[in-house]
Amino acid sequence: MSLLEEGGLGQWSRQIPVNGFDLLTQLTEGNLQKTGVPEFTAKEAMKKIELLRQGLWAQVEPPRRELALDTVAEIGIKGDWEQVIADEACRSYAAVCRQAIDSDLAWQWFEWLETRLPWQDPTDTKYRADGKAIPRRTIFSVAKGCNCTYKYSGVAVKPYVEPDWLAEIREKCVDIAGLDEQPNSCNINLYRDGNDQVGWHTDDEPLFEGEYNDICILSLSLGSSRTFQLKKKGVKGVARNEATSSFVVSHGDLCTMEGRFQRHYLHAVLREPEVEEPRINLTWRFITKHNHDDGCTLHGPGN
């Protein structure tokens, strides 16, 4: 029996022209759906492929020796990067660079962001019934020509075209991270004090295809310090709001989430009532599948 048949994909063999090695290393749910495989079938097929990976490599994701992936902690030579999560079996990584941005410059950026952005106060399925907005203010910045709305958990954030001064911030941070490409979107949150928060979630929205692809998310913290909490999915004995790992992000810090992190980990910034000052967090991401239903005419690798 061939690997395609083993994965339940025999009838699509002509649309998936890959050898056994490519199947094990490069096949993803997203790639299957692009070739016409129904979503449910793609999910079930990937479960079987993961069993084959377990048998060969004793892990569900391709190891980096088979499918190359350089992390920011390895390539970011312009900052003192510390790897805080290095889960090779799940191909999931997180890193932090303390005081990556000079404090005075970081405060200048904070002022720009706080005063220049047209902050939105959206609601979601949880807060809508009470007539409340989500507990943070937000903006979704996109590259010129993009019209993708950022949608998650019942929230819909309209796009805001990135101005030159915001591009300046992005370029500086991307340079410190050593990334070869510039992200084309940025989710920006304003936490007015420690009562503002974002609960446990993954950044697995279809725009970014992070559920099944290697992606890099770069984040900048400005203002008050907050605790960034992480939790590996499926860990038994962990309470609902209990983290399996956490670290404090402070003014001028950069951090990353990389590889298949959005598939295997949750993250959150939960309430800290003792925090009285505001924090602004910028999270740069790569839109790879533009939402044509929103009227966006751009195309990415996922379209």
C-alpha positions as CSV (number, residue, x, y, z in Angstrom):
1,M,0.0,0.0,0.0
2,S,1.4,3.4,-1.0
3,L,1.7,6.3,1.5
4,L,-1.1,8.1,-0.2
5,E,-3.4,5.1,0.2
6,E,-2.2,4.7,3.8
7,G,-3.2,8.3,4.4
8,G,-6.6,7.8,2.8
9,L,-5.7,10.0,-0.2
10,G,-5.5,7.4,-3.0
11,Q,-8.2,9.0,-5.2
12,W,-6.2,12.3,-5.1
13,S,-2.9,10.8,-6.1
14,R,-2.8,12.7,-9.4
15,Q,-3.3,16.0,-7.7
16,I,-0.6,15.3,-5.0
17,P,2.5,14.6,-7.1
18,V,4.9,14.0,-4.2
19,N,7.2,11.1,-3.2
20,G,7.1,9.4,0.2
21,F,9.7,11.7,1.8
22,D,7.8,14.8,0.7
23,L,4.5,13.4,2.0
24,L,6.1,12.9,5.4
25,T,7.9,16.2,5.6
26,Q,5.9,18.7,3.6
27,L,2.3,17.5,3.4
28,T,-0.1,19.7,5.4
29,E,-3.8,20.0,5.8
30,G,-3.7,23.3,4.0
31,N,-1.9,21.8,1.0
32,L,-4.4,19.0,0.8
33,Q,-7.3,21.4,0.8
34,K,-5.7,23.4,-2.0
35,T,-5.7,20.3,-4.2
36,G,-9.5,19.8,-3.6
37,V,-9.4,17.4,-0.7
38,P,-12.4,18.1,1.6
39,E,-11.6,19.6,5.0
40,F,-12.7,16.6,7.0
41,T,-10.8,14.2,4.8
42,A,-7.7,16.3,5.0
43,K,-7.8,16.3,8.8
44,E,-8.3,12.6,9.0
45,A,-5.5,12.0,6.4
46,M,-3.1,14.1,8.4
47,K,-3.8,12.0,11.5
48,K,-2.6,9.0,9.6
49,I,0.4,10.8,8.3
50,E,1.3,11.8,11.8
51,L,1.1,8.2,12.9
52,L,3.6,7.4,10.2
53,R,5.8,10.3,11.4
54,Q,5.6,8.9,14.9
55,G,6.8,5.5,13.6
56,L,9.7,7.0,11.7
57,W,10.8,10.0,13.9
58,A,8.9,9.4,17.2
59,Q,7.2,12.8,16.8
60,V,4.1,14.3,15.0
61,E,6.0,17.1,13.2
62,P,8.9,16.8,10.7
63,P,12.2,17.3,12.5
64,R,14.3,20.2,11.4
65,R,17.0,17.9,10.1
66,E,14.5,16.7,7.5
67,L,12.7,20.0,6.9
68,A,14.8,23.0,7.6
69,L,13.7,25.8,9.9
70,D,15.9,28.5,11.4
71,T,14.6,30.2,14.5
72,V,15.0,33.9,15.3
73,A,17.1,32.9,18.4
74,E,19.5,31.4,15.9
75,I,19.6,34.1,13.2
76,G,18.8,37.3,15.1
77,I,22.4,38.5,15.5
78,K,21.4,42.1,16.3
79,G,19.9,41.3,19.7
80,D,20.5,39.0,22.7
81,W,17.8,36.5,22.0
82,E,16.8,33.9,24.6
83,Q,15.0,30.7,23.5
84,V,12.2,30.2,26.0
85,I,10.4,27.3,24.2
86,A,12.2,24.8,22.1
87,D,9.8,21.9,21.6
88,E,11.5,20.0,18.7
89,A,8.9,17.2,18.8
90,C,6.1,19.7,18.1
91,R,8.3,21.9,15.9
92,S,7.3,24.8,18.2
93,Y,9.6,27.6,19.4
94,A,9.3,30.9,21.3
95,A,12.1,33.5,22.1
96,V,12.5,36.8,23.8
97,C,15.0,39.7,23.3
98,R,15.0,41.9,26.4
99,Q,15.2,45.7,25.9
100,A,15.6,45.2,22.1
101,I,14.4,48.8,21.7
102,D,16.1,51.7,23.5
103,S,13.7,53.0,26.3
104,D,13.5,56.5,25.0
105,L,12.7,55.4,21.4
106,A,10.2,52.9,22.8
107,W,8.4,55.6,24.7
108,Q,8.3,57.8,21.5
109,W,6.7,54.9,19.7
110,F,4.3,54.4,22.6
111,E,3.1,58.0,22.3
112,W,2.8,57.7,18.5
113,L,0.7,54.6,18.8
114,E,-1.5,55.8,21.6
115,T,-2.3,59.2,20.0
116,R,-2.3,58.6,16.3
117,L,-4.1,55.3,15.8
118,P,-7.9,55.3,15.3
119,W,-8.5,52.7,18.0
120,Q,-11.4,50.3,17.7
121,D,-13.6,48.8,20.5
122,P,-15.1,45.7,19.0
123,T,-17.2,43.1,20.8
124,D,-17.4,39.3,20.5
125,T,-19.8,36.5,21.2
126,K,-18.9,36.5,24.9
127,Y,-19.3,40.3,25.6
128,R,-22.0,41.1,23.0
129,A,-24.9,39.8,25.1
130,D,-23.9,42.3,27.9
131,G,-23.5,45.2,25.4
132,K,-19.8,45.4,26.2
133,A,-16.6,45.6,24.1
134,I,-13.7,43.2,24.5
135,P,-11.3,44.1,27.4
136,R,-8.7,45.9,25.2
137,R,-8.6,48.4,22.4
138,T,-7.4,47.2,19.0
139,I,-6.2,48.0,15.5
140,F,-5.4,45.7,12.6
141,S,-2.8,47.2,10.3
142,V,-2.3,45.9,6.7
143,A,-0.2,46.6,3.7
144,K,-1.5,49.0,1.0
145,G,-4.0,47.2,-1.2
146,C,-5.1,44.7,1.4
147,N,-8.7,44.7,2.5
148,C,-8.7,41.7,4.8
149,T,-10.8,42.0,8.0
150,Y,-9.2,40.3,11.0
151,K,-11.8,37.8,12.3
152,Y,-11.5,35.7,15.5
153,S,-13.9,34.4,18.2
154,G,-16.7,36.5,16.9
155,V,-14.6,39.7,16.7
156,A,-14.2,41.5,13.4
157,V,-11.5,44.2,13.1
158,K,-11.6,46.3,10.0
159,P,-8.2,46.8,8.2
160,Y,-6.2,50.0,8.7
161,V,-3.6,50.7,6.0
162,E,-0.1,51.0,7.6
163,P,1.2,54.6,7.6
164,D,4.9,55.4,7.1
165,W,5.6,56.0,10.8
166,L,4.2,52.5,11.6
167,A,6.3,51.0,8.8
168,E,9.4,52.6,10.4
169,I,8.6,50.7,13.7
170,R,8.1,47.4,11.8
171,E,11.3,47.7,9.8
172,K,13.4,48.3,12.9
173,C,12.0,45.4,14.8
174,V,12.2,43.0,11.8
175,D,15.8,44.0,11.4
176,I,16.6,43.1,15.0
177,A,14.9,39.7,14.5
178,G,16.9,39.0,11.4
179,L,13.9,38.1,9.3
180,D,14.4,37.9,5.5
181,E,10.8,39.1,4.7
182,Q,8.7,41.9,6.0
183,P,5.4,40.9,7.6
184,N,2.3,42.4,5.8
185,S,0.0,42.8,8.8
186,C,0.1,43.8,12.5
187,N,-2.5,43.3,15.2
188,I,-2.1,46.1,17.8
189,N,-3.7,45.9,21.2
190,L,-3.9,48.6,23.9
191,Y,-4.3,47.3,27.4
192,R,-5.4,50.3,29.4
193,D,-4.4,48.7,32.7
194,G,-4.2,45.3,34.3
195,N,-7.9,44.7,34.0
196,D,-7.6,44.5,30.2
197,Q,-6.6,41.1,28.9
198,V,-6.7,38.5,26.2
199,G,-7.7,35.0,27.2
200,W,-6.2,31.7,26.1
201,H,-6.1,31.4,22.3
202,T,-4.0,30.5,19.3
203,D,-3.3,32.8,16.3
204,D,-4.6,30.1,13.9
205,E,-6.9,32.2,11.8
206,P,-7.1,31.3,8.1
207,L,-5.4,34.5,7.0
208,F,-2.1,33.3,8.5
209,E,-2.4,29.5,7.9
210,G,-0.6,28.9,11.1
211,E,-2.7,25.8,12.0
212,Y,-0.6,23.7,9.6
213,N,2.3,25.7,8.3
214,D,5.6,27.0,9.8
215,I,4.9,30.7,10.6
216,C,6.8,33.4,12.5
217,I,5.0,35.9,14.7
218,L,7.0,38.8,16.0
219,S,5.7,40.8,19.0
220,L,6.8,44.2,20.5
221,S,5.8,45.2,24.0
222,L,5.6,48.9,25.1
223,G,4.7,50.4,28.4
224,S,3.8,48.5,31.5
225,S,5.1,44.9,32.1
226,R,2.7,42.0,31.7
227,T,3.0,38.3,32.1
228,F,2.9,36.3,28.8
229,Q,1.5,32.9,29.6
230,L,1.9,29.8,27.5
231,K,0.2,26.4,27.7
232,K,0.8,23.3,25.6
233,K,-2.4,21.8,24.3
234,G,-3.5,18.4,25.7
235,V,-1.4,18.4,28.9
236,K,-3.3,16.5,31.5
237,G,-3.7,17.9,35.0
238,V,-3.4,21.5,34.0
239,A,-6.2,23.8,35.3
240,R,-8.2,26.0,32.9
241,N,-6.2,29.2,33.6
242,E,-3.0,27.5,34.5
243,A,0.1,28.0,32.3
244,T,2.7,25.4,31.6
245,S,5.3,28.2,31.0
246,S,5.3,32.0,31.4
247,F,7.6,35.0,31.3
248,V,7.3,38.7,31.8
249,V,7.4,41.0,28.8
250,S,8.5,44.6,29.5
251,H,9.0,47.9,27.8
252,G,11.0,47.5,24.6
253,D,11.0,43.7,24.6
254,L,10.6,41.7,21.5
255,C,9.4,38.1,21.4
256,T,8.5,35.5,18.9
257,M,6.3,32.4,18.4
258,E,7.6,30.2,15.5
259,G,7.2,27.0,13.6
260,R,4.0,25.1,14.4
261,F,3.5,26.9,17.7
262,Q,0.0,28.0,16.9
263,R,-1.0,24.3,16.4
264,H,0.4,23.0,19.6
265,Y,0.3,25.8,22.1
266,L,-2.1,28.4,23.6
267,H,-1.1,31.8,24.9
268,A,-2.7,34.5,26.9
269,V,-2.2,37.8,28.8
270,L,-4.6,37.4,31.7
271,R,-5.8,40.1,34.2
272,E,-3.3,41.5,36.6
273,P,-5.4,44.1,38.7
274,E,-2.3,45.4,40.4
275,V,-1.0,46.9,37.1
276,E,-2.2,50.5,36.8
277,E,-0.4,51.7,33.7
278,P,-1.2,51.0,30.0
279,R,0.6,48.6,27.7
280,I,0.7,48.5,23.9
281,N,1.5,45.2,22.1
282,L,2.3,45.0,18.4
283,T,2.1,41.5,16.8
284,W,3.4,41.3,13.2
285,R,2.2,38.4,11.1
286,F,2.3,37.2,7.5
287,I,-1.0,37.1,5.7
288,T,-0.6,34.2,3.3
289,K,-4.3,33.6,2.4
290,H,-6.1,36.9,1.6
291,N,-9.8,36.9,2.2
292,H,-11.5,37.5,-1.1
293,D,-14.9,37.4,0.6
294,D,-13.9,40.7,2.2
295,G,-13.3,42.2,-1.2
296,C,-9.5,41.8,-1.0
297,T,-8.0,41.3,-4.4
298,L,-4.5,40.4,-3.3
299,H,-3.2,36.9,-3.5
300,G,-0.8,35.0,-1.3
301,P,0.8,31.5,-1.3
302,G,-2.5,30.2,0.2
303,N,-4.8,31.6,-2.5
